[in-house]
């Protein structure tokens, strides 16, 4: 199965970043493509997004290093985050596995966009800002 990975450095603690990606209920607050979240059960969520409706099921959680989930209704079959402290920053990687190799360029762009959204929110929170005043746009 093809796989794409994208990485970015985030000036926030590993714990803070993990807390954000582990909190599926609040993805609509920071994730630029998620507009609405409905919890279906433990580790199972329905996301209304700019690119369609996606059901996500958590398959692995290893705090604060990584997590992964399967995806239904998306060209991505699974995706995950890996967080590695690197000096004063955390190297955050998002990866995705998918069936159609032709989807790799667009999924790479999507990964970059998601990481930039995560970076913006994590650094905002790390600076002590109010999450209720955050604008993901």
C-alpha positions as CSV (number, residue, x, y, z in Angstrom):
1,X,0.0,0.0,0.0
2,X,1.5,3.4,-0.9
3,X,2.4,5.7,1.9
4,X,3.2,9.4,2.2
5,X,4.9,11.2,5.1
6,X,5.3,14.9,5.8
7,X,7.2,16.5,8.7
8,X,7.3,20.0,10.3
9,X,9.0,21.4,13.4
10,X,6.7,22.8,16.1
11,X,7.8,25.1,18.9
12,X,5.6,23.5,21.5
13,X,6.0,20.6,24.0
14,X,5.5,17.1,22.9
15,X,2.8,16.7,25.6
16,X,0.9,19.7,24.4
17,X,1.0,18.6,20.7
18,X,-0.1,15.1,21.7
19,X,-3.0,16.5,23.8
20,X,-4.2,18.3,20.7
21,X,-4.1,15.4,18.3
22,X,-5.5,13.0,20.9
23,X,-8.6,15.2,21.4
24,X,-10.7,14.2,18.4
25,X,-13.7,16.1,19.9
26,X,-11.9,19.4,19.2
27,X,-10.5,18.8,15.7
28,X,-12.9,21.3,14.3
29,X,-11.3,24.0,16.5
30,X,-7.8,23.7,14.8
31,X,-7.9,21.3,11.8
32,X,-8.4,23.5,8.7
33,X,-10.5,20.8,6.9
34,X,-12.7,19.6,9.7
35,X,-15.9,21.6,10.2
36,X,-17.9,19.4,12.5
37,X,-17.2,16.4,14.8
38,X,-19.6,13.7,16.1
39,X,-18.4,11.1,18.5
40,X,-19.8,7.7,17.5
41,X,-18.2,5.7,20.3
42,X,-14.9,5.3,22.1
43,X,-12.1,6.1,19.6
44,X,-14.7,6.4,16.8
45,X,-15.6,9.7,15.2
46,X,-17.5,11.1,12.3
47,X,-15.9,14.2,10.7
48,X,-17.7,16.6,8.3
49,X,-14.9,18.1,6.3
50,X,-14.3,20.4,3.3
51,X,-13.5,17.2,1.3
52,X,-16.3,15.0,2.4
53,X,-17.6,13.0,5.3
54,X,-15.0,10.7,7.1
55,X,-15.4,8.1,9.8
56,X,-12.2,7.7,11.8
57,X,-11.5,4.8,14.1
58,X,-8.5,5.0,16.5
59,X,-6.3,1.9,16.2
60,X,-3.2,2.9,18.2
61,X,-2.4,5.4,20.9
62,X,1.1,5.6,22.5
63,X,1.2,8.9,24.4
64,X,3.0,11.2,23.8
65,X,4.8,9.6,20.9
66,X,2.3,8.6,18.3
67,X,-1.3,7.7,17.4
68,X,-3.0,6.3,14.3
69,X,-6.5,5.7,12.9
70,X,-8.3,4.1,10.0
71,X,-10.4,6.3,7.7
72,X,-13.6,5.5,5.9
73,X,-15.0,7.8,3.2
74,X,-11.5,9.2,2.5
75,X,-8.9,8.3,-0.1
76,X,-6.7,7.6,3.0
77,X,-7.1,4.2,4.5
78,X,-5.2,5.1,7.6
79,X,-3.2,8.0,9.0
80,X,-1.1,8.8,12.0
81,X,1.1,11.2,13.8
82,X,4.6,10.7,15.2
83,X,6.1,13.2,17.6
84,X,9.8,13.3,18.3
85,X,11.4,16.0,20.6
86,X,14.4,17.6,18.8
87,X,16.1,20.3,20.9
88,X,13.7,23.2,21.5
89,X,11.1,21.9,19.0
90,X,9.2,18.7,18.3
91,X,9.4,17.1,14.9
92,X,5.8,16.2,14.0
93,X,5.2,13.8,11.2
94,X,1.9,12.9,9.6
95,X,1.7,9.8,7.5
96,X,-1.1,8.3,5.4
97,X,-1.6,5.0,3.6
98,X,-3.9,4.8,0.6
99,X,-4.8,2.5,-2.3
100,X,-4.5,4.7,-5.4
101,X,-0.8,5.7,-6.1
102,X,-2.2,8.6,-8.2
103,X,-3.5,10.2,-5.0
104,X,0.0,10.7,-3.5
105,X,0.6,14.3,-4.7
106,X,-2.7,15.6,-3.3
107,X,-2.4,13.6,-0.1
108,X,1.1,15.0,0.4
109,X,-0.3,18.6,0.0
110,X,-3.1,17.6,2.5
111,X,-0.5,16.4,5.0
112,X,1.4,19.7,4.7
113,X,-1.8,21.7,5.3
114,X,-2.8,19.6,8.3
115,X,0.7,19.9,9.9
116,X,0.6,23.7,9.3
117,X,-2.8,23.8,11.1
118,X,-1.5,21.8,14.0
119,X,1.7,23.9,14.3
120,X,-0.4,27.2,14.3
121,X,-2.7,25.9,17.1
122,X,0.0,24.2,19.2
123,X,2.3,27.3,19.1
124,X,-0.7,29.5,19.9
125,X,-1.5,27.4,23.0
126,X,2.1,27.1,24.0
127,X,2.3,31.0,24.0
128,X,-0.5,30.9,26.7
129,X,-3.2,32.2,24.4
130,X,-6.9,31.4,24.9
131,X,-8.1,28.4,22.9
132,X,-11.6,30.0,22.7
133,X,-10.2,32.9,20.8
134,X,-8.2,30.9,18.2
135,X,-9.0,31.3,14.5
136,X,-7.9,28.5,12.3
137,X,-8.2,30.6,9.1
